[in-house]
């Protein structure tokens, strides 16, 4: 992944060739309203949904021994 100032890009394989696509936020994706309809649709953008965060407030159940 590359951060070119404001625009973030990523290399993906398309038809056996490496191409660059833009990485956009979930809000930007919702505004575009241009989601893939099938597996053969061309990749034009990659949506960054952010990192996985663990809920530290949630208590884990104790295991019985």
mmCIF file as Biopython writes it, N, C-alpha, C and O atoms, coordinates in Angstrom:
data_model
#
loop_
_atom_site.group_PDB
_atom_site.id
_atom_site.type_symbol
_atom_site.label_atom_id
_atom_site.label_alt_id
_atom_site.label_comp_id
_atom_site.label_asym_id
_atom_site.label_entity_id
_atom_site.label_seq_id
_atom_site.pdbx_PDB_ins_code
_atom_site.Cartn_x
_atom_site.Cartn_y
_atom_site.Cartn_z
_atom_site.occupancy
_atom_site.B_iso_or_equiv
_atom_site.auth_seq_id
_atom_site.auth_asym_id
_atom_site.pdbx_PDB_model_num
ATOM 1   N N  . UNK A ? 1  ? 0.847   -1.165  0.000   1.0 0.0 1  A 1 
ATOM 2   C CA . UNK A ? 1  ? 0.000   0.000   0.000   1.0 0.0 1  A 1 
ATOM 3   C C  . UNK A ? 1  ? 0.894   1.229   0.000   1.0 0.0 1  A 1 
ATOM 4   O O  . UNK A ? 1  ? 1.924   1.256   0.673   1.0 0.0 1  A 1 
ATOM 5   N N  . UNK A ? 2  ? 0.500   2.235   -0.750  1.0 0.0 2  A 1 
ATOM 6   C CA . UNK A ? 2  ? 1.275   3.458   -0.867  1.0 0.0 2  A 1 
ATOM 7   C C  . UNK A ? 2  ? 0.421   4.644   -0.471  1.0 0.0 2  A 1 
ATOM 8   O O  . UNK A ? 2  ? -0.758  4.710   -0.820  1.0 0.0 2  A 1 
ATOM 9   N N  . UNK A ? 3  ? 1.008   5.584   0.256   1.0 0.0 3  A 1 
ATOM 10  C CA . UNK A ? 3  ? 0.303   6.798   0.640   1.0 0.0 3  A 1 
ATOM 11  C C  . UNK A ? 3  ? 0.942   7.950   -0.120  1.0 0.0 3  A 1 
ATOM 12  O O  . UNK A ? 3  ? 2.010   8.433   0.255   1.0 0.0 3  A 1 
ATOM 13  N N  . UNK A ? 4  ? 0.286   8.389   -1.190  1.0 0.0 4  A 1 
ATOM 14  C CA . UNK A ? 4  ? 0.803   9.482   -2.015  1.0 0.0 4  A 1 
ATOM 15  C C  . UNK A ? 4  ? 0.144   10.792  -1.590  1.0 0.0 4  A 1 
ATOM 16  O O  . UNK A ? 4  ? -0.803  11.247  -2.233  1.0 0.0 4  A 1 
ATOM 17  N N  . UNK A ? 5  ? 0.633   11.395  -0.524  1.0 0.0 5  A 1 
ATOM 18  C CA . UNK A ? 5  ? 0.012   12.609  -0.030  1.0 0.0 5  A 1 
ATOM 19  C C  . UNK A ? 5  ? -1.359  12.294  0.527   1.0 0.0 5  A 1 
ATOM 20  O O  . UNK A ? 5  ? -1.467  11.742  1.622   1.0 0.0 5  A 1 
ATOM 21  N N  . UNK A ? 6  ? -2.407  12.634  -0.202  1.0 0.0 6  A 1 
ATOM 22  C CA . UNK A ? 6  ? -3.768  12.375  0.253   1.0 0.0 6  A 1 
ATOM 23  C C  . UNK A ? 6  ? -4.299  11.049  -0.271  1.0 0.0 6  A 1 
ATOM 24  O O  . UNK A ? 6  ? -5.027  10.351  0.436   1.0 0.0 6  A 1 
ATOM 25  N N  . UNK A ? 7  ? -3.946  10.694  -1.496  1.0 0.0 7  A 1 
ATOM 26  C CA . UNK A ? 7  ? -4.499  9.486   -2.116  1.0 0.0 7  A 1 
ATOM 27  C C  . UNK A ? 7  ? -3.684  8.260   -1.723  1.0 0.0 7  A 1 
ATOM 28  O O  . UNK A ? 7  ? -2.462  8.238   -1.870  1.0 0.0 7  A 1 
ATOM 29  N N  . UNK A ? 8  ? -4.376  7.240   -1.220  1.0 0.0 8  A 1 
ATOM 30  C CA . UNK A ? 8  ? -3.726  5.977   -0.912  1.0 0.0 8  A 1 
ATOM 31  C C  . UNK A ? 8  ? -4.035  5.022   -2.043  1.0 0.0 8  A 1 
ATOM 32  O O  . UNK A ? 8  ? -5.150  5.001   -2.564  1.0 0.0 8  A 1 
ATOM 33  N N  . UNK A ? 9  ? -3.045  4.233   -2.421  1.0 0.0 9  A 1 
ATOM 34  C CA . UNK A ? 9  ? -3.230  3.287   -3.518  1.0 0.0 9  A 1 
ATOM 35  C C  . UNK A ? 9  ? -2.737  1.915   -3.098  1.0 0.0 9  A 1 
ATOM 36  O O  . UNK A ? 9  ? -1.997  1.769   -2.125  1.0 0.0 9  A 1 
ATOM 37  N N  . UNK A ? 10 ? -3.166  0.906   -3.860  1.0 0.0 10 A 1 
ATOM 38  C CA . UNK A ? 10 ? -2.769  -0.465  -3.597  1.0 0.0 10 A 1 
ATOM 39  C C  . UNK A ? 10 ? -2.624  -1.183  -4.921  1.0 0.0 10 A 1 
ATOM 40  O O  . UNK A ? 10 ? -3.394  -0.949  -5.852  1.0 0.0 10 A 1 
ATOM 41  N N  . UNK A ? 11 ? -1.628  -2.065  -5.006  1.0 0.0 11 A 1 
ATOM 42  C CA . UNK A ? 11 ? -1.458  -2.880  -6.200  1.0 0.0 11 A 1 
ATOM 43  C C  . UNK A ? 11 ? -2.309  -4.134  -6.079  1.0 0.0 11 A 1 
ATOM 44  O O  . UNK A ? 11 ? -2.273  -4.816  -5.055  1.0 0.0 11 A 1 
ATOM 45  N N  . UNK A ? 12 ? -3.077  -4.440  -7.125  1.0 0.0 12 A 1 
ATOM 46  C CA . UNK A ? 12 ? -3.883  -5.655  -7.161  1.0 0.0 12 A 1 
ATOM 47  C C  . UNK A ? 12 ? -3.657  -6.345  -8.503  1.0 0.0 12 A 1 
ATOM 48  O O  . UNK A ? 12 ? -3.274  -5.707  -9.484  1.0 0.0 12 A 1 
ATOM 49  N N  . UNK A ? 13 ? -3.897  -7.652  -8.535  1.0 0.0 13 A 1 
ATOM 50  C CA . UNK A ? 13 ? -3.750  -8.430  -9.745  1.0 0.0 13 A 1 
ATOM 51  C C  . UNK A ? 13 ? -5.076  -8.412  -10.505 1.0 0.0 13 A 1 
ATOM 52  O O  . UNK A ? 13 ? -6.114  -8.774  -9.952  1.0 0.0 13 A 1 
ATOM 53  N N  . UNK A ? 14 ? -5.043  -7.993  -11.762 1.0 0.0 14 A 1 
ATOM 54  C CA . UNK A ? 14 ? -6.244  -7.958  -12.602 1.0 0.0 14 A 1 
ATOM 55  C C  . UNK A ? 14 ? -5.894  -8.546  -13.964 1.0 0.0 14 A 1 
ATOM 56  O O  . UNK A ? 14 ? -5.057  -8.010  -14.689 1.0 0.0 14 A 1 
ATOM 57  N N  . UNK A ? 15 ? -6.537  -9.639  -14.294 1.0 0.0 15 A 1 
ATOM 58  C CA . UNK A ? 15 ? -6.294  -10.312 -15.578 1.0 0.0 15 A 1 
ATOM 59  C C  . UNK A ? 15 ? -4.820  -10.621 -15.789 1.0 0.0 15 A 1 
ATOM 60  O O  . UNK A ? 15 ? -4.292  -10.470 -16.891 1.0 0.0 15 A 1 
ATOM 61  N N  . UNK A ? 16 ? -4.163  -11.056 -14.720 1.0 0.0 16 A 1 
ATOM 62  C CA . UNK A ? 16 ? -2.760  -11.433 -14.816 1.0 0.0 16 A 1 
ATOM 63  C C  . UNK A ? 16 ? -1.787  -10.268 -14.812 1.0 0.0 16 A 1 
ATOM 64  O O  . UNK A ? 16 ? -0.587  -10.470 -14.998 1.0 0.0 16 A 1 
ATOM 65  N N  . UNK A ? 17 ? -2.281  -9.043  -14.605 1.0 0.0 17 A 1 
ATOM 66  C CA . UNK A ? 17 ? -1.420  -7.862  -14.597 1.0 0.0 17 A 1 
ATOM 67  C C  . UNK A ? 17 ? -1.602  -7.110  -13.287 1.0 0.0 17 A 1 
ATOM 68  O O  . UNK A ? 17 ? -2.703  -7.063  -12.739 1.0 0.0 17 A 1 
ATOM 69  N N  . UNK A ? 18 ? -0.513  -6.521  -12.784 1.0 0.0 18 A 1 
ATOM 70  C CA . UNK A ? 18 ? -0.602  -5.683  -11.594 1.0 0.0 18 A 1 
ATOM 71  C C  . UNK A ? 18 ? -1.103  -4.297  -11.985 1.0 0.0 18 A 1 
ATOM 72  O O  . UNK A ? 18 ? -0.560  -3.662  -12.888 1.0 0.0 18 A 1 
ATOM 73  N N  . UNK A ? 19 ? -2.143  -3.835  -11.296 1.0 0.0 19 A 1 
ATOM 74  C CA . UNK A ? 19 ? -2.672  -2.497  -11.541 1.0 0.0 19 A 1 
ATOM 75  C C  . UNK A ? 19 ? -2.824  -1.784  -10.206 1.0 0.0 19 A 1 
ATOM 76  O O  . UNK A ? 19 ? -2.903  -2.427  -9.159  1.0 0.0 19 A 1 
ATOM 77  N N  . UNK A ? 20 ? -2.864  -0.468  -10.242 1.0 0.0 20 A 1 
ATOM 78  C CA . UNK A ? 20 ? -3.012  0.348   -9.050  1.0 0.0 20 A 1 
ATOM 79  C C  . UNK A ? 20 ? -4.468  0.763   -8.892  1.0 0.0 20 A 1 
ATOM 80  O O  . UNK A ? 20 ? -5.087  1.247   -9.840  1.0 0.0 20 A 1 
ATOM 81  N N  . UNK A ? 21 ? -5.017  0.574   -7.690  1.0 0.0 21 A 1 
ATOM 82  C CA . UNK A ? 21 ? -6.381  1.018   -7.390  1.0 0.0 21 A 1 
ATOM 83  C C  . UNK A ? 21 ? -6.330  1.961   -6.197  1.0 0.0 21 A 1 
ATOM 84  O O  . UNK A ? 21 ? -5.406  1.904   -5.385  1.0 0.0 21 A 1 
ATOM 85  N N  . UNK A ? 22 ? -7.324  2.821   -6.098  1.0 0.0 22 A 1 
ATOM 86  C CA . UNK A ? 22 ? -7.403  3.771   -4.993  1.0 0.0 22 A 1 
ATOM 87  C C  . UNK A ? 22 ? -8.017  3.111   -3.773  1.0 0.0 22 A 1 
ATOM 88  O O  . UNK A ? 22 ? -8.936  2.301   -3.891  1.0 0.0 22 A 1 
ATOM 89  N N  . UNK A ? 23 ? -7.504  3.462   -2.598  1.0 0.0 23 A 1 
ATOM 90  C CA . UNK A ? 23 ? -8.073  3.001   -1.343  1.0 0.0 23 A 1 
ATOM 91  C C  . UNK A ? 23 ? -8.936  4.137   -0.819  1.0 0.0 23 A 1 
ATOM 92  O O  . UNK A ? 23 ? -8.466  5.264   -0.659  1.0 0.0 23 A 1 
ATOM 93  N N  . UNK A ? 24 ? -10.210 3.833   -0.554  1.0 0.0 24 A 1 
ATOM 94  C CA . UNK A ? 24 ? -11.146 4.852   -0.109  1.0 0.0 24 A 1 
ATOM 95  C C  . UNK A ? 24 ? -11.770 4.440   1.223   1.0 0.0 24 A 1 
ATOM 96  O O  . UNK A ? 24 ? -11.691 3.278   1.621   1.0 0.0 24 A 1 
ATOM 97  N N  . UNK A ? 25 ? -12.387 5.394   1.901   1.0 0.0 25 A 1 
ATOM 98  C CA . UNK A ? 25 ? -13.048 5.112   3.170   1.0 0.0 25 A 1 
ATOM 99  C C  . UNK A ? 25 ? -14.437 4.543   2.917   1.0 0.0 25 A 1 
ATOM 100 O O  . UNK A ? 25 ? -14.945 4.579   1.796   1.0 0.0 25 A 1 
ATOM 101 N N  . UNK A ? 26 ? -15.037 4.023   3.970   1.0 0.0 26 A 1 
ATOM 102 C CA . UNK A ? 26 ? -16.381 3.467   3.851   1.0 0.0 26 A 1 
ATOM 103 C C  . UNK A ? 26 ? -17.385 4.547   3.439   1.0 0.0 26 A 1 
ATOM 104 O O  . UNK A ? 26 ? -18.285 4.286   2.640   1.0 0.0 26 A 1 
ATOM 105 N N  . UNK A ? 27 ? -17.232 5.758   3.982   1.0 0.0 27 A 1 
ATOM 106 C CA . UNK A ? 27 ? -18.130 6.855   3.624   1.0 0.0 27 A 1 
ATOM 107 C C  . UNK A ? 27 ? -18.005 7.211   2.138   1.0 0.0 27 A 1 
ATOM 108 O O  . UNK A ? 27 ? -19.006 7.457   1.466   1.0 0.0 27 A 1 
ATOM 109 N N  . UNK A ? 28 ? -16.769 7.235   1.635   1.0 0.0 28 A 1 
ATOM 110 C CA . UNK A ? 28 ? -16.561 7.517   0.218   1.0 0.0 28 A 1 
ATOM 111 C C  . UNK A ? 28 ? -17.191 6.430   -0.656  1.0 0.0 28 A 1 
ATOM 112 O O  . UNK A ? 28 ? -17.769 6.723   -1.703  1.0 0.0 28 A 1 
ATOM 113 N N  . UNK A ? 29 ? -17.076 5.185   -0.221  1.0 0.0 29 A 1 
ATOM 114 C CA . UNK A ? 29 ? -17.674 4.072   -0.969  1.0 0.0 29 A 1 
ATOM 115 C C  . UNK A ? 29 ? -19.191 4.199   -1.002  1.0 0.0 29 A 1 
ATOM 116 O O  . UNK A ? 29 ? -19.816 3.962   -2.036  1.0 0.0 29 A 1 
ATOM 117 N N  . UNK A ? 30 ? -19.780 4.572   0.130   1.0 0.0 30 A 1 
ATOM 118 C CA . UNK A ? 30 ? -21.229 4.753   0.175   1.0 0.0 30 A 1 
ATOM 119 C C  . UNK A ? 30 ? -21.678 5.873   -0.758  1.0 0.0 30 A 1 
ATOM 120 O O  . UNK A ? 30 ? -22.725 5.765   -1.398  1.0 0.0 30 A 1 
ATOM 121 N N  . UNK A ? 31 ? -20.894 6.946   -0.839  1.0 0.0 31 A 1 
ATOM 122 C CA . UNK A ? 31 ? -21.236 8.062   -1.736  1.0 0.0 31 A 1 
ATOM 123 C C  . UNK A ? 31 ? -21.145 7.644   -3.196  1.0 0.0 31 A 1 
ATOM 124 O O  . UNK A ? 31 ? -21.964 8.061   -4.015  1.0 0.0 31 A 1 
ATOM 125 N N  . UNK A ? 32 ? -20.137 6.811   -3.532  1.0 0.0 32 A 1 
ATOM 126 C CA . UNK A ? 32 ? -19.986 6.356   -4.920  1.0 0.0 32 A 1 
ATOM 127 C C  . UNK A ? 32 ? -21.133 5.437   -5.327  1.0 0.0 32 A 1 
ATOM 128 O O  . UNK A ? 32 ? -21.578 5.459   -6.475  1.0 0.0 32 A 1 
ATOM 129 N N  . UNK A ? 33 ? -21.612 4.625   -4.376  1.0 0.0 33 A 1 
ATOM 130 C CA . UNK A ? 33 ? -22.703 3.694   -4.631  1.0 0.0 33 A 1 
ATOM 131 C C  . UNK A ? 33 ? -22.447 2.866   -5.889  1.0 0.0 33 A 1 
ATOM 132 O O  . UNK A ? 33 ? -23.328 2.696   -6.731  1.0 0.0 33 A 1 
ATOM 133 N N  . UNK A ? 34 ? -21.219 2.357   -5.995  1.0 0.0 34 A 1 
ATOM 134 C CA . UNK A ? 34 ? -20.798 1.610   -7.181  1.0 0.0 34 A 1 
ATOM 135 C C  . UNK A ? 34 ? -20.166 0.296   -6.737  1.0 0.0 34 A 1 
ATOM 136 O O  . UNK A ? 34 ? -18.979 0.057   -6.959  1.0 0.0 34 A 1 
ATOM 137 N N  . UNK A ? 35 ? -20.981 -0.557  -6.104  1.0 0.0 35 A 1 
ATOM 138 C CA . UNK A ? 35 ? -20.470 -1.797  -5.557  1.0 0.0 35 A 1 
ATOM 139 C C  . UNK A ? 35 ? -20.500 -2.899  -6.607  1.0 0.0 35 A 1 
ATOM 140 O O  . UNK A ? 35 ? -21.348 -2.890  -7.499  1.0 0.0 35 A 1 
ATOM 141 N N  . UNK A ? 36 ? -19.580 -3.841  -6.502  1.0 0.0 36 A 1 
ATOM 142 C CA . UNK A ? 36 ? -19.507 -4.955  -7.449  1.0 0.0 36 A 1 
ATOM 143 C C  . UNK A ? 36 ? -20.813 -5.757  -7.410  1.0 0.0 36 A 1 
ATOM 144 O O  . UNK A ? 36 ? -21.386 -5.981  -6.344  1.0 0.0 36 A 1 
ATOM 145 N N  . UNK A ? 37 ? -21.256 -6.171  -8.555  1.0 0.0 37 A 1 
ATOM 146 C CA . UNK A ? 37 ? -22.466 -6.974  -8.663  1.0 0.0 37 A 1 
ATOM 147 C C  . UNK A ? 37 ? -22.145 -8.439  -8.902  1.0 0.0 37 A 1 
ATOM 148 O O  . UNK A ? 37 ? -23.020 -9.301  -8.806  1.0 0.0 37 A 1 
ATOM 149 N N  . UNK A ? 38 ? -20.871 -8.718  -9.218  1.0 0.0 38 A 1 
ATOM 150 C CA . UNK A ? 38 ? -20.464 -10.090 -9.461  1.0 0.0 38 A 1 
ATOM 151 C C  . UNK A ? 38 ? -18.965 -10.230 -9.317  1.0 0.0 38 A 1 
ATOM 152 O O  . UNK A ? 38 ? -18.249 -9.237  -9.190  1.0 0.0 38 A 1 
ATOM 153 N N  . UNK A ? 39 ? -18.491 -11.461 -9.337  1.0 0.0 39 A 1 
ATOM 154 C CA . UNK A ? 39 ? -17.063 -11.717 -9.159  1.0 0.0 39 A 1 
ATOM 155 C C  . UNK A ? 39 ? -16.235 -11.285 -10.359 1.0 0.0 39 A 1 
ATOM 156 O O  . UNK A ? 39 ? -15.021 -11.116 -10.241 1.0 0.0 39 A 1 
ATOM 157 N N  . UNK A ? 40 ? -16.866 -11.105 -11.505 1.0 0.0 40 A 1 
ATOM 158 C CA . UNK A ? 40 ? -16.141 -10.710 -12.714 1.0 0.0 40 A 1 
ATOM 159 C C  . UNK A ? 40 ? -16.051 -9.197  -12.895 1.0 0.0 40 A 1 
ATOM 160 O O  . UNK A ? 40 ? -15.402 -8.732  -13.832 1.0 0.0 40 A 1 
ATOM 161 N N  . UNK A ? 41 ? -16.691 -8.417  -12.015 1.0 0.0 41 A 1 
ATOM 162 C CA . UNK A ? 41 ? -16.658 -6.964  -12.127 1.0 0.0 41 A 1 
ATOM 163 C C  . UNK A ? 41 ? -15.252 -6.433  -11.887 1.0 0.0 41 A 1 
ATOM 164 O O  . UNK A ? 41 ? -14.497 -6.976  -11.081 1.0 0.0 41 A 1 
ATOM 165 N N  . UNK A ? 42 ? -14.920 -5.384  -12.585 1.0 0.0 42 A 1 
ATOM 166 C CA . UNK A ? 42 ? -13.594 -4.775  -12.480 1.0 0.0 42 A 1 
ATOM 167 C C  . UNK A ? 42 ? -13.429 -4.093  -11.117 1.0 0.0 42 A 1 
ATOM 168 O O  . UNK A ? 42 ? -14.352 -3.446  -10.622 1.0 0.0 42 A 1 
ATOM 169 N N  . UNK A ? 43 ? -12.247 -4.246  -10.521 1.0 0.0 43 A 1 
ATOM 170 C CA . UNK A ? 43 ? -11.928 -3.588  -9.252  1.0 0.0 43 A 1 
ATOM 171 C C  . UNK A ? 43 ? -11.448 -2.182  -9.566  1.0 0.0 43 A 1 
ATOM 172 O O  . UNK A ? 43 ? -10.452 -2.000  -10.266 1.0 0.0 43 A 1 
ATOM 173 N N  . UNK A ? 44 ? -12.160 -1.184  -9.044  1.0 0.0 44 A 1 
ATOM 174 C CA . UNK A ? 44 ? -11.761 0.201   -9.286  1.0 0.0 44 A 1 
ATOM 175 C C  . UNK A ? 44 ? -11.297 0.884   -8.007  1.0 0.0 44 A 1 
ATOM 176 O O  . UNK A ? 44 ? -10.479 1.804   -8.051  1.0 0.0 44 A 1 
ATOM 177 N N  . UNK A ? 45 ? -11.822 0.433   -6.861  1.0 0.0 45 A 1 
ATOM 178 C CA . UNK A ? 45 ? -11.461 1.000   -5.568  1.0 0.0 45 A 1 
ATOM 179 C C  . UNK A ? 45 ? -11.422 -0.113  -4.534  1.0 0.0 45 A 1 
ATOM 180 O O  . UNK A ? 45 ? -12.107 -1.127  -4.667  1.0 0.0 45 A 1 
ATOM 181 N N  . UNK A ? 46 ? -10.607 0.089   -3.499  1.0 0.0 46 A 1 
ATOM 182 C CA . UNK A ? 46 ? -10.553 -0.821  -2.360  1.0 0.0 46 A 1 
ATOM 183 C C  . UNK A ? 46 ? -11.009 -0.023  -1.150  1.0 0.0 46 A 1 
ATOM 184 O O  . UNK A ? 46 ? -10.512 1.077   -0.909  1.0 0.0 46 A 1 
ATOM 185 N N  . UNK A ? 47 ? -11.953 -0.567  -0.386  1.0 0.0 47 A 1 
ATOM 186 C CA . UNK A ? 47 ? -12.490 0.143   0.778   1.0 0.0 47 A 1 
ATOM 187 C C  . UNK A ? 47 ? -11.705 -0.245  2.022   1.0 0.0 47 A 1 
ATOM 188 O O  . UNK A ? 47 ? -11.532 -1.426  2.324   1.0 0.0 47 A 1 
ATOM 189 N N  . UNK A ? 48 ? -11.231 0.774   2.739   1.0 0.0 48 A 1 
ATOM 190 C CA . UNK A ? 48 ? -10.509 0.574   3.996   1.0 0.0 48 A 1 
ATOM 191 C C  . UNK A ? 48 ? -11.511 0.711   5.135   1.0 0.0 48 A 1 
ATOM 192 O O  . UNK A ? 48 ? -11.960 1.814   5.447   1.0 0.0 48 A 1 
ATOM 193 N N  . UNK A ? 49 ? -11.858 -0.415  5.755   1.0 0.0 49 A 1 
ATOM 194 C CA . UNK A ? 49 ? -12.823 -0.406  6.851   1.0 0.0 49 A 1 
ATOM 195 C C  . UNK A ? 49 ? -12.151 -0.163  8.198   1.0 0.0 49 A 1 
ATOM 196 O O  . UNK A ? 49 ? -12.820 -0.207  9.230   1.0 0.0 49 A 1 
ATOM 197 N N  . UNK A ? 50 ? -10.863 0.087   8.211   1.0 0.0 50 A 1 
ATOM 198 C CA . UNK A ? 50 ? -10.153 0.344   9.461   1.0 0.0 50 A 1 
ATOM 199 C C  . UNK A ? 50 ? -9.654  -0.941  10.082  1.0 0.0 50 A 1 
ATOM 200 O O  . UNK A ? 50 ? -9.878  -2.030  9.553   1.0 0.0 50 A 1 
ATOM 201 N N  . UNK A ? 51 ? -8.977  -0.808  11.206  1.0 0.0 51 A 1 
ATOM 202 C CA . UNK A ? 51 ? -8.401  -1.961  11.880  1.0 0.0 51 A 1 
ATOM 203 C C  . UNK A ? 51 ? -9.414  -2.687  12.740  1.0 0.0 51 A 1 
ATOM 204 O O  . UNK A ? 51 ? -10.505 -2.186  13.011  1.0 0.0 51 A 1 
ATOM 205 N N  . UNK A ? 52 ? -9.037  -3.850  13.151  1.0 0.0 52 A 1 
ATOM 206 C CA . UNK A ? 52 ? -9.871  -4.631  14.047  1.0 0.0 52 A 1 
ATOM 207 C C  . UNK A ? 52 ? -9.524  -4.219  15.464  1.0 0.0 52 A 1 
ATOM 208 O O  . UNK A ? 52 ? -8.365  -4.277  15.874  1.0 0.0 52 A 1 
ATOM 209 N N  . UNK A ? 53 ? -10.533 -3.803  16.205  1.0 0.0 53 A 1 
ATOM 210 C CA . UNK A ? 53 ? -10.310 -3.376  17.581  1.0 0.0 53 A 1 
ATOM 211 C C  . UNK A ? 53 ? -11.010 -4.339  18.519  1.0 0.0 53 A 1 
ATOM 212 O O  . UNK A ? 53 ? -12.155 -4.729  18.292  1.0 0.0 53 A 1 
ATOM 213 N N  . UNK A ? 54 ? -10.307 -4.717  19.579  1.0 0.0 54 A 1 
ATOM 214 C CA . UNK A ? 54 ? -10.875 -5.613  20.562  1.0 0.0 54 A 1 
ATOM 215 C C  . UNK A ? 54 ? -11.639 -4.803  21.594  1.0 0.0 54 A 1 
ATOM 216 O O  . UNK A ? 54 ? -11.158 -3.773  22.065  1.0 0.0 54 A 1 
ATOM 217 N N  . UNK A ? 55 ? -12.820 -5.266  21.941  1.0 0.0 55 A 1 
ATOM 218 C CA . UNK A ? 55 ? -13.625 -4.593  22.946  1.0 0.0 55 A 1 
ATOM 219 C C  . UNK A ? 55 ? -13.081 -4.965  24.320  1.0 0.0 55 A 1 
ATOM 220 O O  . UNK A ? 55 ? -13.341 -6.059  24.821  1.0 0.0 55 A 1 
ATOM 221 N N  . UNK A ? 56 ? -12.327 -4.057  24.926  1.0 0.0 56 A 1 
ATOM 222 C CA . UNK A ? 56 ? -11.674 -4.350  26.202  1.0 0.0 56 A 1 
ATOM 223 C C  . UNK A ? 56 ? -12.644 -4.234  27.373  1.0 0.0 56 A 1 
ATOM 224 O O  . UNK A ? 56 ? -12.357 -4.748  28.455  1.0 0.0 56 A 1 
ATOM 225 N N  . UNK A ? 57 ? -13.777 -3.577  27.185  1.0 0.0 57 A 1 
ATOM 226 C CA . UNK A ? 57 ? -14.744 -3.429  28.260  1.0 0.0 57 A 1 
ATOM 227 C C  . UNK A ? 57 ? -15.552 -4.704  28.471  1.0 0.0 57 A 1 
ATOM 228 O O  . UNK A ? 57 ? -16.074 -4.939  29.560  1.0 0.0 57 A 1 
ATOM 229 N N  . UNK A ? 58 ? -15.652 -5.502  27.460  1.0 0.0 58 A 1 
ATOM 230 C CA . UNK A ? 58 ? -16.429 -6.726  27.533  1.0 0.0 58 A 1 
ATOM 231 C C  . UNK A ? 58 ? -15.651 -7.774  28.323  1.0 0.0 58 A 1 
ATOM 232 O O  . UNK A ? 58 ? -14.491 -8.056  28.022  1.0 0.0 58 A 1 
ATOM 233 N N  . UNK A ? 59 ? -16.294 -8.342  29.325  1.0 0.0 59 A 1 
ATOM 234 C CA . UNK A ? 59 ? -15.622 -9.332  30.151  1.0 0.0 59 A 1 
ATOM 235 C C  . UNK A ? 59 ? -15.672 -10.695 29.476  1.0 0.0 59 A 1 
ATOM 236 O O  . UNK A ? 59 ? -16.698 -11.100 28.932  1.0 0.0 59 A 1 
ATOM 237 N N  . UNK A ? 60 ? -14.557 -11.383 29.523  1.0 0.0 60 A 1 
ATOM 238 C CA . UNK A ? 60 ? -14.494 -12.727 28.970  1.0 0.0 60 A 1 
ATOM 239 C C  . UNK A ? 60 ? -15.039 -13.709 30.007  1.0 0.0 60 A 1 
ATOM 240 O O  . UNK A ? 60 ? -14.744 -13.581 31.195  1.0 0.0 60 A 1 
ATOM 241 N N  . UNK A ? 61 ? -15.830 -14.686 29.567  1.0 0.0 61 A 1 
ATOM 242 C CA . UNK A ? 61 ? -16.343 -15.669 30.525  1.0 0.0 61 A 1 
ATOM 243 C C  . UNK A ? 61 ? -15.209 -16.514 31.090  1.0 0.0 61 A 1 
ATOM 244 O O  . UNK A ? 61 ? -14.254 -16.845 30.388  1.0 0.0 61 A 1 
ATOM 245 N N  . UNK A ? 62 ? -15.331 -16.858 32.369  1.0 0.0 62 A 1 
ATOM 246 C CA . UNK A ? 62 ? -14.315 -17.691 33.008  1.0 0.0 62 A 1 
ATOM 247 C C  . UNK A ? 62 ? -14.498 -19.123 32.583  1.0 0.0 62 A 1 
ATOM 248 O O  . UNK A ? 62 ? -15.620 -19.616 32.466  1.0 0.0 62 A 1 
ATOM 249 N N  . UNK A ? 63 ? -13.378 -19.790 32.350  1.0 0.0 63 A 1 
ATOM 250 C CA . UNK A ? 63 ? -13.413 -21.203 31.956  1.0 0.0 63 A 1 
ATOM 251 C C  . UNK A ? 63 ? -13.488 -22.063 33.193  1.0 0.0 63 A 1 
ATOM 252 O O  . UNK A ? 63 ? -12.834 -21.793 34.200  1.0 0.0 63 A 1 
ATOM 253 N N  . UNK A ? 64 ? -14.288 -23.098 33.105  1.0 0.0 64 A 1 
ATOM 254 C CA . UNK A ? 64 ? -14.346 -24.071 34.204  1.0 0.0 64 A 1 
ATOM 255 C C  . UNK A ? 64 ? -13.224 -25.059 34.047  1.0 0.0 64 A 1 
ATOM 256 O O  . UNK A ? 64 ? -12.921 -25.499 32.938  1.0 0.0 64 A 1 
ATOM 257 N N  . UNK A ? 65 ? -12.605 -25.409 35.153  1.0 0.0 65 A 1 
ATOM 258 C CA . UNK A ? 65 ? -11.486 -26.351 35.106  1.0 0.0 65 A 1 
ATOM 259 C C  . UNK A ? 65 ? -11.933 -27.749 35.319  1.0 0.0 65 A 1 
ATOM 260 O O  . UNK A ? 65 ? -11.113 -28.668 35.309  1.0 0.0 65 A 1 
#
